[in-house]
C-alpha cells in the first residue's frame, strides 16, 4: 500500500471506531473533548489528536490507528492494516459535550489567563461548589487560597493550578458541576498543597482528591498533598522524581482504589526504589478520596439529624 493510501486510510478510520468494534466504551465522566477515555474491563485507552492518536495510561504503548489495532489484537502491521481497512465507513459514537468547542489555543499566555481570574471567596459560586458539592472544609479551601492555587472558573467551576519546580503556573485542572478538563495550552506538572519542603509526599490523581485527603488528615504536619491531574506526563514524572530525591523523603501513593490507581501506585513505587526513599500505599475507603469525604459527610449529617429527633433527656426531680 502506498504512503498516500495509508494516510488516507488513517484519516478515514478513527481510533474510537477500532475501540468500539473491540468492545470498549467511552467513560464520559473521565473524558474531555481533547482526551476521550475508553474502557474495556480493566483496560484503558485514551484517544487524542481528534481521534487520530491514542495512548495507554497504564503502559508506554501509544501511536496511530494502525498501531492501536495491532496493540489490541496482538497482530502484525499487515494484519492491522486489513482490520482498519474493513472499518471504513463506521462512525465512532462520541459523547455529547456540554461545553463550547475551543478550536485554538487562546492568544493570552497561561500566566496571563491565570492572573485575570479571581480567587474564590466565601459565597461565590466556586466556593459553594467546593463546600456544598465536594464537601471540602473551609480551612482546607483557605489553605489552598493562601498557596494561591485556586481560581474561579466559568459557571461556578474551579481552577486548580499545576506548579513547576520554580513555582510557575503551567496550567490548571478544571472541575465543575458539569465540566472537567485541563487548561487549553497548559501542561500537567503537579498541583501542590501544604508545606513545599515537606518530606511526606502524598500523590493523588486530582486536586479535589488532594484537598480531600488533606481534610481527612487535618493537613498533617510535614505533608505535601499533590495531584497529577489524572495523567502521567513526562513533566509530572520528572517533578515527582525531584521531590523523591529529597533527603528523608517518603512517597505516599494515595491514588484511586481502582486498576488505574494501582497502576499509578506501581509507577510511584518504581520511582521510590530508584530514589532510595520510603514508599507507602494509602488507599481511599471509597473509589477516590473525595467520594470518601462526601460519604463521611453524609454519615455525619444522618447522625446529627437522628440526634435531633430524639427527645431531650429530663433531669431527675430533686428530693
PyMOL commands that set and color helices and strands:
alter all, ss='L'
color gray80, all
select helices_A, chain A and resi 3-12+15-21+28-30+49-51+65-73+77-85+110-116+125-133+138-146+154-156+207-217+234-244+259-275+289-308
alter helices_A, ss='H'
color red, helices_A
select strands_A, chain A and resi 25-26+36-40+43-48+53-55+62-63+150-152+158-163+169-176+179-182+191-194+200-204+223-227+250-253+278-281
alter strands_A, ss='S'
color yellow, strands_A
deselect
rebuild
show_as cartoon
